[in-house]
């Protein structure tokens, strides 16, 4: 399997960056931040889909991303499938994992409360992480970038072609989801469950199926995020928890349950992290997003675009 | 009024006192008192956590951070400034109380489970600080040469002496906590557990009691951290990571959230599992922990402490 000996071009990037001016450096941070932020946004959207239907904060959300990356590596690099086959196949496998998560860990709980459901997702996340360690070991894996790794020069900043794929996939995901929730009958049924599950089941919506669907959808989006992230940042079994926490940071920043909020939150969080790591202290790279999460919880828990009403009513 | 039965406490105390002698007599378990020291240290944390989870209905996913705060403050103040370890222990608890208030007040004033997320973020931030502030904490390598404990010239310099010291703390905290549960504050907590809205209507300051419990649990975790550092004489950040917080959660869930006995038994079981009985699984023990946590959540909502009642109900059917 394709164990990586040296991180792709990161060292070269660093060498190059020492020579360039502050303005282009700031531009570089912004571009990197928006790219990573797109990933956080996708994780955040995954959180919101499940939260809106079930009020569960699915702490295994990051494991979907990790699985997406590693399964894609297995299918594309190790098994040699072409991208256009490996990509959908990965999404299908991870979606199945999401369905299993609902059927094996969430639905069987006898006395569901927000507390026990959160604990169940924690349990599921460490099981998935353990199994991934069993299958792939501890080494990080690389995935070839979709259109090569020759960097593009943009006003002195370096853009990897993969960045465009990441941002492009975020846009595609958002457009497809919007169409799904607003135009299809199933999507509308899911929104109805989010508003009022009792009323939804009274008009004949199968709430259990909608919950299953929310887990599948959320797993699929997580898988996409993992696949497009791996060529930029590698992937290993242990990445899920941090991705989940940062994705949740994006959720809270944007406002729990809000889709535009998730996108805005993700992009802002990614940018803050990128500037913080570049300008303040790179060792604290992972801390910036979490400090933002804490600050938002303390100052404005409804987030940038969330409604205060929801914060008051919802159980989480 | 909640009844305390004195008999189980006395029996348990006698068992704990006799254990080192028993262990000496049985071949193959000579290292069990050593493991029991850790079990006792973890029990201190889980007692506080069970009050938080079982009575205030909140989870903390950052308890490892308070454990670490105690351990690091004790280590830094003793090795770098030569302060008396007992003073350091108190300082650590003081810092934990202040930090817990800062984290807890804003998140517990919100309804729901914001504390879970705030503590999760807080725990990871503290873990990063332990790793990054190498000048103070020794970075990823950790700190060595942390002195042991002594009292009026008596050195706690053997496993058995430390065993009795740690379990003395566990019993003191256990009795104190039981007294809290029986006091006015305890009645308020039980009321909150049954219905937050109703207790609010009866004039119970729900947020204030939740914050008190959270702060208390943080102070206990810090105390445990100091005891840990002075026992091992060595610490490094990996002890205080997110997985340790999750492990504490597993101890509580397994023992039973609504029962302080459960907190101690959960800590004992998981400590022995991780030190002795899961070696076979090596690194993959994390899967076993996950399965335990999931299984307990599904089938034993009240943990092992709830098992007798479940059996009784089942027999009655």
Interface residues (C-beta under 8 A of the other chain):
Chain A: X57 X105 X108 X109 X110 X111 X114 X115 X116 X118 X119 X120 X122 X123 X124 X125 X126 X127 X129 X130 X131 X133 X134 X241 X242 X245 X248 X249 X252 X281 X283 X284 X286 X287 X290 X291 X293 X294 X297 X298 X301 X311 X312 X314 X315 X316
Chain B: X53 X57 X59 X61 X103 X106 X107 X110 X111 X112 X113 X114 X116 X117 X118 X120 X121 X122 X124 X125 X128 X129 X131 X132 X242 X243 X246 X249 X253 X283 X284 X286 X287 X289 X290 X291 X293 X294 X297 X298 X299 X301
